[in-house]
Amino acid sequence: MIILVAAFLLFGVVIGAAAQLPVSVSMVAGAVIAAWLLGFAVREHHSRRAER
């Protein structure tokens, strides 16, 4: 339960920080994170396919 509380606290801090940034900076940061996650997913997909 304490992990859930800590996660919500961290989420609130991140959202609060994003609210202070200009929209363009938030959009660029979101795009960078999305690209990183997509690259990670593609890499994991290819590595699991190679194991078969």
mmCIF entry with sequence, helices, sheets and N, C-alpha, C, O atoms, coordinates in Angstrom:
data_MODEL
# 
_entry.id   MODEL 
# 
_entity.id                         1 
_entity.type                       polymer 
_entity.pdbx_number_of_molecules   1 
# 
_entity_poly.entity_id                      1 
_entity_poly.type                           'polypeptide(L)' 
_entity_poly.nstd_linkage                   no 
_entity_poly.nstd_monomer                   no 
_entity_poly.pdbx_seq_one_letter_code       MIILVAAFLLFGVVIGAAAQLPVSVSMVAGAVIAAWLLGFAVREHHSRRAER 
_entity_poly.pdbx_seq_one_letter_code_can   MIILVAAFLLFGVVIGAAAQLPVSVSMVAGAVIAAWLLGFAVREHHSRRAER 
_entity_poly.pdbx_strand_id                 A 
# 
loop_
_entity_poly_seq.entity_id 
_entity_poly_seq.num 
_entity_poly_seq.mon_id 
_entity_poly_seq.hetero 
1 1  MET n 
1 2  ILE n 
1 3  ILE n 
1 4  LEU n 
1 5  VAL n 
1 6  ALA n 
1 7  ALA n 
1 8  PHE n 
1 9  LEU n 
1 10 LEU n 
1 11 PHE n 
1 12 GLY n 
1 13 VAL n 
1 14 VAL n 
1 15 ILE n 
1 16 GLY n 
1 17 ALA n 
1 18 ALA n 
1 19 ALA n 
1 20 GLN n 
1 21 LEU n 
1 22 PRO n 
1 23 VAL n 
1 24 SER n 
1 25 VAL n 
1 26 SER n 
1 27 MET n 
1 28 VAL n 
1 29 ALA n 
1 30 GLY n 
1 31 ALA n 
1 32 VAL n 
1 33 ILE n 
1 34 ALA n 
1 35 ALA n 
1 36 TRP n 
1 37 LEU n 
1 38 LEU n 
1 39 GLY n 
1 40 PHE n 
1 41 ALA n 
1 42 VAL n 
1 43 ARG n 
1 44 GLU n 
1 45 HIS n 
1 46 HIS n 
1 47 SER n 
1 48 ARG n 
1 49 ARG n 
1 50 ALA n 
1 51 GLU n 
1 52 ARG n 
# 
_struct_asym.id          A 
_struct_asym.entity_id   1 
# 
loop_
_struct_conf.conf_type_id 
_struct_conf.id 
_struct_conf.pdbx_PDB_helix_id 
_struct_conf.beg_label_comp_id 
_struct_conf.beg_label_asym_id 
_struct_conf.beg_label_seq_id 
_struct_conf.pdbx_beg_PDB_ins_code 
_struct_conf.end_label_comp_id 
_struct_conf.end_label_asym_id 
_struct_conf.end_label_seq_id 
_struct_conf.pdbx_end_PDB_ins_code 
_struct_conf.beg_auth_comp_id 
_struct_conf.beg_auth_asym_id 
_struct_conf.beg_auth_seq_id 
_struct_conf.end_auth_comp_id 
_struct_conf.end_auth_asym_id 
_struct_conf.end_auth_seq_id 
_struct_conf.pdbx_PDB_helix_class 
_struct_conf.details 
_struct_conf.pdbx_PDB_helix_length 
HELX_P HELX_P1 AA1 ILE A 2  ? GLN A 20 ? ILE A 2  GLN A 20 1 ? 19 
HELX_P HELX_P2 AA2 VAL A 23 ? GLU A 51 ? VAL A 23 GLU A 51 1 ? 29 
# 
_struct_conf_type.id          HELX_P 
_struct_conf_type.criteria    ? 
_struct_conf_type.reference   ? 
# 
loop_
_atom_site.group_PDB 
_atom_site.id 
_atom_site.type_symbol 
_atom_site.label_atom_id 
_atom_site.label_alt_id 
_atom_site.label_comp_id 
_atom_site.label_asym_id 
_atom_site.label_entity_id 
_atom_site.label_seq_id 
_atom_site.pdbx_PDB_ins_code 
_atom_site.Cartn_x 
_atom_site.Cartn_y 
_atom_site.Cartn_z 
_atom_site.occupancy 
_atom_site.B_iso_or_equiv 
_atom_site.pdbx_formal_charge 
_atom_site.auth_seq_id 
_atom_site.auth_comp_id 
_atom_site.auth_asym_id 
_atom_site.auth_atom_id 
_atom_site.pdbx_PDB_model_num 
ATOM 1   N N  . MET A 1 1  ? 0.822  -1.190  0.000   1.00 0.00 ? 1  MET A N  1 
ATOM 2   C CA . MET A 1 1  ? 0.000  0.000   0.000   1.00 0.00 ? 1  MET A CA 1 
ATOM 3   C C  . MET A 1 1  ? 0.870  1.259   0.000   1.00 0.00 ? 1  MET A C  1 
ATOM 4   O O  . MET A 1 1  ? 0.523  2.257   -0.632  1.00 0.00 ? 1  MET A O  1 
ATOM 5   N N  . ILE A 1 2  ? 1.982  1.209   0.698   1.00 0.00 ? 2  ILE A N  1 
ATOM 6   C CA . ILE A 1 2  ? 2.863  2.378   0.750   1.00 0.00 ? 2  ILE A CA 1 
ATOM 7   C C  . ILE A 1 2  ? 3.480  2.656   -0.621  1.00 0.00 ? 2  ILE A C  1 
ATOM 8   O O  . ILE A 1 2  ? 3.770  3.805   -0.954  1.00 0.00 ? 2  ILE A O  1 
ATOM 9   N N  . ILE A 1 3  ? 3.680  1.603   -1.413  1.00 0.00 ? 3  ILE A N  1 
ATOM 10  C CA . ILE A 1 3  ? 4.218  1.793   -2.762  1.00 0.00 ? 3  ILE A CA 1 
ATOM 11  C C  . ILE A 1 3  ? 3.207  2.542   -3.627  1.00 0.00 ? 3  ILE A C  1 
ATOM 12  O O  . ILE A 1 3  ? 3.580  3.406   -4.420  1.00 0.00 ? 3  ILE A O  1 
ATOM 13  N N  . LEU A 1 4  ? 1.941  2.211   -3.473  1.00 0.00 ? 4  LEU A N  1 
ATOM 14  C CA . LEU A 1 4  ? 0.898  2.900   -4.223  1.00 0.00 ? 4  LEU A CA 1 
ATOM 15  C C  . LEU A 1 4  ? 0.833  4.378   -3.841  1.00 0.00 ? 4  LEU A C  1 
ATOM 16  O O  . LEU A 1 4  ? 0.683  5.237   -4.710  1.00 0.00 ? 4  LEU A O  1 
ATOM 17  N N  . VAL A 1 5  ? 0.942  4.671   -2.572  1.00 0.00 ? 5  VAL A N  1 
ATOM 18  C CA . VAL A 1 5  ? 0.939  6.067   -2.110  1.00 0.00 ? 5  VAL A CA 1 
ATOM 19  C C  . VAL A 1 5  ? 2.152  6.807   -2.661  1.00 0.00 ? 5  VAL A C  1 
ATOM 20  O O  . VAL A 1 5  ? 2.033  7.947   -3.111  1.00 0.00 ? 5  VAL A O  1 
ATOM 21  N N  . ALA A 1 6  ? 3.310  6.170   -2.628  1.00 0.00 ? 6  ALA A N  1 
ATOM 22  C CA . ALA A 1 6  ? 4.520  6.797   -3.162  1.00 0.00 ? 6  ALA A CA 1 
ATOM 23  C C  . ALA A 1 6  ? 4.395  7.033   -4.660  1.00 0.00 ? 6  ALA A C  1 
ATOM 24  O O  . ALA A 1 6  ? 4.837  8.063   -5.168  1.00 0.00 ? 6  ALA A O  1 
ATOM 25  N N  . ALA A 1 7  ? 3.791  6.079   -5.367  1.00 0.00 ? 7  ALA A N  1 
ATOM 26  C CA . ALA A 1 7  ? 3.613  6.243   -6.814  1.00 0.00 ? 7  ALA A CA 1 
ATOM 27  C C  . ALA A 1 7  ? 2.700  7.422   -7.125  1.00 0.00 ? 7  ALA A C  1 
ATOM 28  O O  . ALA A 1 7  ? 2.987  8.211   -8.026  1.00 0.00 ? 7  ALA A O  1 
ATOM 29  N N  . PHE A 1 8  ? 1.601  7.546   -6.383  1.00 0.00 ? 8  PHE A N  1 
ATOM 30  C CA . PHE A 1 8  ? 0.701  8.682   -6.600  1.00 0.00 ? 8  PHE A CA 1 
ATOM 31  C C  . PHE A 1 8  ? 1.374  10.005  -6.238  1.00 0.00 ? 8  PHE A C  1 
ATOM 32  O O  . PHE A 1 8  ? 1.144  11.013  -6.906  1.00 0.00 ? 8  PHE A O  1 
ATOM 33  N N  . LEU A 1 9  ? 2.179  10.015  -5.220  1.00 0.00 ? 9  LEU A N  1 
ATOM 34  C CA . LEU A 1 9  ? 2.906  11.222  -4.842  1.00 0.00 ? 9  LEU A CA 1 
ATOM 35  C C  . LEU A 1 9  ? 3.881  11.630  -5.950  1.00 0.00 ? 9  LEU A C  1 
ATOM 36  O O  . LEU A 1 9  ? 3.953  12.801  -6.323  1.00 0.00 ? 9  LEU A O  1 
ATOM 37  N N  . LEU A 1 10 ? 4.624  10.662  -6.465  1.00 0.00 ? 10 LEU A N  1 
ATOM 38  C CA . LEU A 1 10 ? 5.563  10.939  -7.545  1.00 0.00 ? 10 LEU A CA 1 
ATOM 39  C C  . LEU A 1 10 ? 4.822  11.410  -8.798  1.00 0.00 ? 10 LEU A C  1 
ATOM 40  O O  . LEU A 1 10 ? 5.267  12.334  -9.479  1.00 0.00 ? 10 LEU A O  1 
ATOM 41  N N  . PHE A 1 11 ? 3.697  10.772  -9.094  1.00 0.00 ? 11 PHE A N  1 
ATOM 42  C CA . PHE A 1 11 ? 2.884  11.167  -10.239 1.00 0.00 ? 11 PHE A CA 1 
ATOM 43  C C  . PHE A 1 11 ? 2.414  12.611  -10.093 1.00 0.00 ? 11 PHE A C  1 
ATOM 44  O O  . PHE A 1 11 ? 2.439  13.374  -11.059 1.00 0.00 ? 11 PHE A O  1 
ATOM 45  N N  . GLY A 1 12 ? 1.993  12.981  -8.910  1.00 0.00 ? 12 GLY A N  1 
ATOM 46  C CA . GLY A 1 12 ? 1.561  14.351  -8.661  1.00 0.00 ? 12 GLY A CA 1 
ATOM 47  C C  . GLY A 1 12 ? 2.676  15.356  -8.843  1.00 0.00 ? 12 GLY A C  1 
ATOM 48  O O  . GLY A 1 12 ? 2.450  16.444  -9.371  1.00 0.00 ? 12 GLY A O  1 
ATOM 49  N N  . VAL A 1 13 ? 3.863  15.012  -8.419  1.00 0.00 ? 13 VAL A N  1 
ATOM 50  C CA . VAL A 1 13 ? 5.017  15.908  -8.587  1.00 0.00 ? 13 VAL A CA 1 
ATOM 51  C C  . VAL A 1 13 ? 5.347  16.082  -10.064 1.00 0.00 ? 13 VAL A C  1 
ATOM 52  O O  . VAL A 1 13 ? 5.624  17.194  -10.515 1.00 0.00 ? 13 VAL A O  1 
ATOM 53  N N  . VAL A 1 14 ? 5.317  14.990  -10.814 1.00 0.00 ? 14 VAL A N  1 
ATOM 54  C CA . VAL A 1 14 ? 5.628  15.056  -12.254 1.00 0.00 ? 14 VAL A CA 1 
ATOM 55  C C  . VAL A 1 14 ? 4.576  15.878  -12.988 1.00 0.00 ? 14 VAL A C  1 
ATOM 56  O O  . VAL A 1 14 ? 4.918  16.712  -13.826 1.00 0.00 ? 14 VAL A O  1 
ATOM 57  N N  . ILE A 1 15 ? 3.306  15.653  -12.685 1.00 0.00 ? 15 ILE A N  1 
ATOM 58  C CA . ILE A 1 15 ? 2.242  16.420  -13.337 1.00 0.00 ? 15 ILE A CA 1 
ATOM 59  C C  . ILE A 1 15 ? 2.344  17.901  -12.967 1.00 0.00 ? 15 ILE A C  1 
ATOM 60  O O  . ILE A 1 15 ? 2.128  18.772  -13.810 1.00 0.00 ? 15 ILE A O  1 
ATOM 61  N N  . GLY A 1 16 ? 2.667  18.176  -11.726 1.00 0.00 ? 16 GLY A N  1 
ATOM 62  C CA . GLY A 1 16 ? 2.841  19.564  -11.307 1.00 0.00 ? 16 GLY A CA 1 
ATOM 63  C C  . GLY A 1 16 ? 3.990  20.242  -12.025 1.00 0.00 ? 16 GLY A C  1 
ATOM 64  O O  . GLY A 1 16 ? 3.897  21.412  -12.397 1.00 0.00 ? 16 GLY A O  1 
ATOM 65  N N  . ALA A 1 17 ? 5.077  19.505  -12.219 1.00 0.00 ? 17 ALA A N  1 
ATOM 66  C CA . ALA A 1 17 ? 6.219  20.067  -12.944 1.00 0.00 ? 17 ALA A CA 1 
ATOM 67  C C  . ALA A 1 17 ? 5.871  20.298  -14.409 1.00 0.00 ? 17 ALA A C  1 
ATOM 68  O O  . ALA A 1 17 ? 6.269  21.304  -14.996 1.00 0.00 ? 17 ALA A O  1 
ATOM 69  N N  . ALA A 1 18 ? 5.132  19.369  -14.992 1.00 0.00 ? 18 ALA A N  1 
ATOM 70  C CA . ALA A 1 18 ? 4.753  19.520  -16.406 1.00 0.00 ? 18 ALA A CA 1 
ATOM 71  C C  . ALA A 1 18 ? 3.796  20.690  -16.595 1.00 0.00 ? 18 ALA A C  1 
ATOM 72  O O  . ALA A 1 18 ? 3.790  21.314  -17.657 1.00 0.00 ? 18 ALA A O  1 
ATOM 73  N N  . ALA A 1 19 ? 3.001  20.993  -15.600 1.00 0.00 ? 19 ALA A N  1 
ATOM 74  C CA . ALA A 1 19 ? 2.053  22.105  -15.709 1.00 0.00 ? 19 ALA A CA 1 
ATOM 75  C C  . ALA A 1 19 ? 2.782  23.447  -15.762 1.00 0.00 ? 19 ALA A C  1 
ATOM 76  O O  . ALA A 1 19 ? 2.226  24.424  -16.264 1.00 0.00 ? 19 ALA A O  1 
ATOM 77  N N  . GLN A 1 20 ? 3.994  23.515  -15.262 1.00 0.00 ? 20 GLN A N  1 
ATOM 78  C CA . GLN A 1 20 ? 4.753  24.763  -15.247 1.00 0.00 ? 20 GLN A CA 1 
ATOM 79  C C  . GLN A 1 20 ? 5.527  24.985  -16.546 1.00 0.00 ? 20 GLN A C  1 
ATOM 80  O O  . GLN A 1 20 ? 6.008  26.087  -16.807 1.00 0.00 ? 20 GLN A O  1 
ATOM 81  N N  . LEU A 1 21 ? 5.645  23.932  -17.355 1.00 0.00 ? 21 LEU A N  1 
ATOM 82  C CA . LEU A 1 21 ? 6.401  24.042  -18.604 1.00 0.00 ? 21 LEU A CA 1 
ATOM 83  C C  . LEU A 1 21 ? 5.497  24.538  -19.726 1.00 0.00 ? 21 LEU A C  1 
ATOM 84  O O  . LEU A 1 21 ? 4.283  24.342  -19.680 1.00 0.00 ? 21 LEU A O  1 
ATOM 85  N N  . PRO A 1 22 ? 6.082  25.175  -20.728 1.00 0.00 ? 22 PRO A N  1 
ATOM 86  C CA . PRO A 1 22 ? 5.286  25.531  -21.906 1.00 0.00 ? 22 PRO A CA 1 
ATOM 87  C C  . PRO A 1 22 ? 4.788  24.267  -22.615 1.00 0.00 ? 22 PRO A C  1 
ATOM 88  O O  . PRO A 1 22 ? 5.400  23.205  -22.498 1.00 0.00 ? 22 PRO A O  1 
ATOM 89  N N  . VAL A 1 23 ? 3.702  24.380  -23.333 1.00 0.00 ? 23 VAL A N  1 
ATOM 90  C CA . VAL A 1 23 ? 3.100  23.228  -24.004 1.00 0.00 ? 23 VAL A CA 1 
ATOM 91  C C  . VAL A 1 23 ? 4.070  22.612  -25.007 1.00 0.00 ? 23 VAL A C  1 
ATOM 92  O O  . VAL A 1 23 ? 4.135  21.389  -25.127 1.00 0.00 ? 23 VAL A O  1 
ATOM 93  N N  . SER A 1 24 ? 4.815  23.430  -25.720 1.00 0.00 ? 24 SER A N  1 
ATOM 94  C CA . SER A 1 24 ? 5.731  22.896  -26.729 1.00 0.00 ? 24 SER A CA 1 
ATOM 95  C C  . SER A 1 24 ? 6.819  22.036  -26.085 1.00 0.00 ? 24 SER A C  1 
ATOM 96  O O  . SER A 1 24 ? 7.200  21.007  -26.643 1.00 0.00 ? 24 SER A O  1 
ATOM 97  N N  . VAL A 1 25 ? 7.316  22.439  -24.935 1.00 0.00 ? 25 VAL A N  1 
ATOM 98  C CA . VAL A 1 25 ? 8.344  21.654  -24.246 1.00 0.00 ? 25 VAL A CA 1 
ATOM 99  C C  . VAL A 1 25 ? 7.761  20.329  -23.767 1.00 0.00 ? 25 VAL A C  1 
ATOM 100 O O  . VAL A 1 25 ? 8.413  19.290  -23.866 1.00 0.00 ? 25 VAL A O  1 
ATOM 101 N N  . SER A 1 26 ? 6.544  20.362  -23.253 1.00 0.00 ? 26 SER A N  1 
ATOM 102 C CA . SER A 1 26 ? 5.887  19.135  -22.811 1.00 0.00 ? 26 SER A CA 1 
ATOM 103 C C  . SER A 1 26 ? 5.651  18.190  -23.979 1.00 0.00 ? 26 SER A C  1 
ATOM 104 O O  . SER A 1 26 ? 5.821  16.979  -23.840 1.00 0.00 ? 26 SER A O  1 
ATOM 105 N N  . MET A 1 27 ? 5.261  18.730  -25.125 1.00 0.00 ? 27 MET A N  1 
ATOM 106 C CA . MET A 1 27 ? 5.013  17.900  -26.306 1.00 0.00 ? 27 MET A CA 1 
ATOM 107 C C  . MET A 1 27 ? 6.298  17.260  -26.811 1.00 0.00 ? 27 MET A C  1 
ATOM 108 O O  . MET A 1 27 ? 6.298  16.090  -27.194 1.00 0.00 ? 27 MET A O  1 
ATOM 109 N N  . VAL A 1 28 ? 7.393  18.016  -26.817 1.00 0.00 ? 28 VAL A N  1 
ATOM 110 C CA . VAL A 1 28 ? 8.679  17.471  -27.254 1.00 0.00 ? 28 VAL A CA 1 
ATOM 111 C C  . VAL A 1 28 ? 9.143  16.383  -26.286 1.00 0.00 ? 28 VAL A C  1 
ATOM 112 O O  . VAL A 1 28 ? 9.618  15.332  -26.714 1.00 0.00 ? 28 VAL A O  1 
ATOM 113 N N  . ALA A 1 29 ? 9.007  16.631  -25.001 1.00 0.00 ? 29 ALA A N  1 
ATOM 114 C CA . ALA A 1 29 ? 9.400  15.623  -24.013 1.00 0.00 ? 29 ALA A CA 1 
ATOM 115 C C  . ALA A 1 29 ? 8.548  14.367  -24.156 1.00 0.00 ? 29 ALA A C  1 
ATOM 116 O O  . ALA A 1 29 ? 9.062  13.253  -24.049 1.00 0.00 ? 29 ALA A O  1 
ATOM 117 N N  . GLY A 1 30 ? 7.265  14.535  -24.393 1.00 0.00 ? 30 GLY A N  1 
ATOM 118 C CA . GLY A 1 30 ? 6.386  13.396  -24.607 1.00 0.00 ? 30 GLY A CA 1 
ATOM 119 C C  . GLY A 1 30 ? 6.756  12.607  -25.844 1.00 0.00 ? 30 GLY A C  1 
ATOM 120 O O  . GLY A 1 30 ? 6.710  11.377  -25.838 1.00 0.00 ? 30 GLY A O  1 
ATOM 121 N N  . ALA A 1 31 ? 7.121  13.307  -26.905 1.00 0.00 ? 31 ALA A N  1 
ATOM 122 C CA . ALA A 1 31 ? 7.530  12.637  -28.142 1.00 0.00 ? 31 ALA A CA 1 
ATOM 123 C C  . ALA A 1 31 ? 8.825  11.865  -27.946 1.00 0.00 ? 31 ALA A C  1 
ATOM 124 O O  . ALA A 1 31 ? 8.972  10.759  -28.466 1.00 0.00 ? 31 ALA A O  1 
ATOM 125 N N  . VAL A 1 32 ? 9.761  12.434  -27.204 1.00 0.00 ? 32 VAL A N  1 
ATOM 126 C CA . VAL A 1 32 ? 11.029 11.743  -26.930 1.00 0.00 ? 32 VAL A CA 1 
ATOM 127 C C  . VAL A 1 32 ? 10.779 10.486  -26.102 1.00 0.00 ? 32 VAL A C  1 
ATOM 128 O O  . VAL A 1 32 ? 11.353 9.435   -26.388 1.00 0.00 ? 32 VAL A O  1 
ATOM 129 N N  . ILE A 1 33 ? 9.946  10.579  -25.103 1.00 0.00 ? 33 ILE A N  1 
ATOM 130 C CA . ILE A 1 33 ? 9.638  9.411   -24.273 1.00 0.00 ? 33 ILE A CA 1 
ATOM 131 C C  . ILE A 1 33 ? 8.920  8.349   -25.097 1.00 0.00 ? 33 ILE A C  1 
ATOM 132 O O  . ILE A 1 33 ? 9.219  7.162   -24.968 1.00 0.00 ? 33 ILE A O  1 
ATOM 133 N N  . ALA A 1 34 ? 7.977  8.759   -25.940 1.00 0.00 ? 34 ALA A N  1 
ATOM 134 C CA . ALA A 1 34 ? 7.259  7.804   -26.790 1.00 0.00 ? 34 ALA A CA 1 
ATOM 135 C C  . ALA A 1 34 ? 8.205  7.105   -27.759 1.00 0.00 ? 34 ALA A C  1 
ATOM 136 O O  . ALA A 1 34 ? 8.083  5.901   -27.983 1.00 0.00 ? 34 ALA A O  1 
ATOM 137 N N  . ALA A 1 35 ? 9.145  7.845   -28.335 1.00 0.00 ? 35 ALA A N  1 
ATOM 138 C CA . ALA A 1 35 ? 10.115 7.238   -29.250 1.00 0.00 ? 35 ALA A CA 1 
ATOM 139 C C  . ALA A 1 35 ? 11.011 6.244   -28.514 1.00 0.00 ? 35 ALA A C  1 
ATOM 140 O O  . ALA A 1 35 ? 11.323 5.177   -29.043 1.00 0.00 ? 35 ALA A O  1 
ATOM 141 N N  . TRP A 1 36 ? 11.421 6.587   -27.308 1.00 0.00 ? 36 TRP A N  1 
ATOM 142 C CA . TRP A 1 36 ? 12.246 5.680   -26.515 1.00 0.00 ? 36 TRP A CA 1 
ATOM 143 C C  . TRP A 1 36 ? 11.483 4.401   -26.187 1.00 0.00 ? 36 TRP A C  1 
ATOM 144 O O  . TRP A 1 36 ? 12.030 3.304   -26.298 1.00 0.00 ? 36 TRP A O  1 
ATOM 145 N N  . LEU A 1 37 ? 10.226 4.539   -25.784 1.00 0.00 ? 37 LEU A N  1 
ATOM 146 C CA . LEU A 1 37 ? 9.414  3.363   -25.474 1.00 0.00 ? 37 LEU A CA 1 
ATOM 147 C C  . LEU A 1 37 ? 9.168  2.508   -26.713 1.00 0.00 ? 37 LEU A C  1 
ATOM 148 O O  . LEU A 1 37 ? 9.177  1.280   -26.627 1.00 0.00 ? 37 LEU A O  1 
ATOM 149 N N  . LEU A 1 38 ? 8.951  3.138   -27.854 1.00 0.00 ? 38 LEU A N  1 
ATOM 150 C CA . LEU A 1 38 ? 8.757  2.391   -29.095 1.00 0.00 ? 38 LEU A CA 1 
ATOM 151 C C  . LEU A 1 38 ? 10.030 1.640   -29.475 1.00 0.00 ? 38 LEU A C  1 
ATOM 152 O O  . LEU A 1 38 ? 9.965  0.479   -29.879 1.00 0.00 ? 38 LEU A O  1 
ATOM 153 N N  . GLY A 1 39 ? 11.174 2.284   -29.351 1.00 0.00 ? 39 GLY A N  1 
ATOM 154 C CA . GLY A 1 39 ? 12.450 1.613   -29.628 1.00 0.00 ? 39 GLY A CA 1 
ATOM 155 C C  . GLY A 1 39 ? 12.681 0.433   -28.702 1.00 0.00 ? 39 GLY A C  1 
ATOM 156 O O  . GLY A 1 39 ? 13.157 -0.617  -29.133 1.00 0.00 ? 39 GLY A O  1 
ATOM 157 N N  . PHE A 1 40 ? 12.351 0.603   -27.445 1.00 0.00 ? 40 PHE A N  1 
ATOM 158 C CA . PHE A 1 40 ? 12.499 -0.480  -26.477 1.00 0.00 ? 40 PHE A CA 1 
ATOM 159 C C  . PHE A 1 40 ? 11.576 -1.646  -26.829 1.00 0.00 ? 40 PHE A C  1 
ATOM 160 O O  . PHE A 1 40 ? 11.982 -2.806  -26.754 1.00 0.00 ? 40 PHE A O  1 
ATOM 161 N N  . ALA A 1 41 ? 10.334 -1.340  -27.212 1.00 0.00 ? 41 ALA A N  1 
ATOM 162 C CA . ALA A 1 41 ? 9.375  -2.392  -27.557 1.00 0.00 ? 41 ALA A CA 1 
ATOM 163 C C  . ALA A 1 41 ? 9.820  -3.158  -28.792 1.00 0.00 ? 41 ALA A C  1 
ATOM 164 O O  . ALA A 1 41 ? 9.705  -4.383  -28.837 1.00 0.00 ? 41 ALA A O  1 
ATOM 165 N N  . VAL A 1 42 ? 10.324 -2.457  -29.785 1.00 0.00 ? 42 VAL A N  1 
ATOM 166 C CA . VAL A 1 42 ? 10.805 -3.124  -31.008 1.00 0.00 ? 42 VAL A CA 1 
ATOM 167 C C  . VAL A 1 42 ? 12.003 -4.005  -30.686 1.00 0.00 ? 42 VAL A C  1 
ATOM 168 O O  . VAL A 1 42 ? 12.090 -5.130  -31.178 1.00 0.00 ? 42 VAL A O  1 
ATOM 169 N N  . ARG A 1 43 ? 12.917 -3.516  -29.877 1.00 0.00 ? 43 ARG A N  1 
ATOM 170 C CA . ARG A 1 43 ? 14.084 -4.309  -29.504 1.00 0.00 ? 43 ARG A CA 1 
ATOM 171 C C  . ARG A 1 43 ? 13.678 -5.571  -28.743 1.00 0.00 ? 43 ARG A C  1 
ATOM 172 O O  . ARG A 1 43 ? 14.200 -6.655  -29.007 1.00 0.00 ? 43 ARG A O  1 
ATOM 173 N N  . GLU A 1 44 ? 12.754 -5.430  -27.807 1.00 0.00 ? 44 GLU A N  1 
ATOM 174 C CA . GLU A 1 44 ? 12.287 -6.589  -27.049 1.00 0.00 ? 44 GLU A CA 1 
ATOM 175 C C  . GLU A 1 44 ? 11.559 -7.581  -27.945 1.00 0.00 ? 44 GLU A C  1 
ATOM 176 O O  . GLU A 1 44 ? 11.706 -8.793  -27.782 1.00 0.00 ? 44 GLU A O  1 
ATOM 177 N N  . HIS A 1 45 ? 10.779 -7.077  -28.883 1.00 0.00 ? 45 HIS A N  1 
ATOM 178 C CA . HIS A 1 45 ? 10.046 -7.944  -29.793 1.00 0.00 ? 45 HIS A CA 1 
ATOM 179 C C  . HIS A 1 45 ? 11.014 -8.768  -30.643 1.00 0.00 ? 45 HIS A C  1 
ATOM 180 O O  . HIS A 1 45 ? 10.821 -9.969  -30.833 1.00 0.00 ? 45 HIS A O  1 
ATOM 181 N N  . HIS A 1 46 ? 12.057 -8.109  -31.150 1.00 0.00 ? 46 HIS A N  1 
ATOM 182 C CA . HIS A 1 46 ? 13.030 -8.822  -31.979 1.00 0.00 ? 46 HIS A CA 1 
ATOM 183 C C  . HIS A 1 46 ? 13.860 -9.800  -31.168 1.00 0.00 ? 46 HIS A C  1 
ATOM 184 O O  . HIS A 1 46 ? 14.207 -10.871 -31.667 1.00 0.00 ? 46 HIS A O  1 
ATOM 185 N N  . SER A 1 47 ? 14.185 -9.461  -29.942 1.00 0.00 ? 47 SER A N  1 
ATOM 186 C CA . SER A 1 47 ? 14.990 -10.378 -29.132 1.00 0.00 ? 47 SER A CA 1 
ATOM 187 C C  . SER A 1 47 ? 14.182 -11.612 -28.737 1.00 0.00 ? 47 SER A C  1 
ATOM 188 O O  . SER A 1 47 ? 14.732 -12.712 -28.681 1.00 0.00 ? 47 SER A O  1 
ATOM 189 N N  . ARG A 1 48 ? 12.897 -11.450 -28.465 1.00 0.00 ? 48 ARG A N  1 
ATOM 190 C CA . ARG A 1 48 ? 12.049 -12.602 -28.129 1.00 0.00 ? 48 ARG A CA 1 
ATOM 191 C C  . ARG A 1 48 ? 11.783 -13.465 -29.348 1.00 0.00 ? 48 ARG A C  1 
ATOM 192 O O  . ARG A 1 48 ? 11.649 -14.682 -29.220 1.00 0.00 ? 48 ARG A O  1 
ATOM 193 N N  . ARG A 1 49 ? 11.703 -12.867 -30.517 1.00 0.00 ? 49 ARG A N  1 
ATOM 194 C CA . ARG A 1 49 ? 11.517 -13.647 -31.736 1.00 0.00 ? 49 ARG A CA 1 
ATOM 195 C C  . ARG A 1 49 ? 12.756 -14.481 -32.048 1.00 0.00 ? 49 ARG A C  1 
ATOM 196 O O  . ARG A 1 49 ? 12.652 -15.601 -32.548 1.00 0.00 ? 49 ARG A O  1 
ATOM 197 N N  . ALA A 1 50 ? 13.923 -13.927 -31.750 1.00 0.00 ? 50 ALA A N  1 
ATOM 198 C CA . ALA A 1 50 ? 15.178 -14.639 -32.014 1.00 0.00 ? 50 ALA A CA 1 
ATOM 199 C C  . ALA A 1 50 ? 15.359 -15.832 -31.090 1.00 0.00 ? 50 ALA A C  1 
ATOM 200 O O  . ALA A 1 50 ? 16.044 -16.789 -31.451 1.00 0.00 ? 50 ALA A O  1 
ATOM 201 N N  . GLU A 1 51 ? 14.757 -15.795 -29.900 1.00 0.00 ? 51 GLU A N  1 
ATOM 202 C CA . GLU A 1 51 ? 14.890 -16.890 -28.953 1.00 0.00 ? 51 GLU A CA 1 
ATOM 203 C C  . GLU A 1 51 ? 14.101 -18.116 -29.376 1.00 0.00 ? 51 GLU A C  1 
ATOM 204 O O  . GLU A 1 51 ? 14.441 -19.230 -28.978 1.00 0.00 ? 51 GLU A O  1 
ATOM 205 N N  . ARG A 1 52 ? 13.063 -17.939 -30.170 1.00 0.00 ? 52 ARG A N  1 
ATOM 206 C CA . ARG A 1 52 ? 12.227 -19.063 -30.588 1.00 0.00 ? 52 ARG A CA 1 
ATOM 207 C C  . ARG A 1 52 ? 12.911 -19.934 -31.535 1.00 0.00 ? 52 ARG A C  1 
ATOM 208 O O  . ARG A 1 52 ? 12.339 -20.928 -31.982 1.00 0.00 ? 52 ARG A O  1 
# 
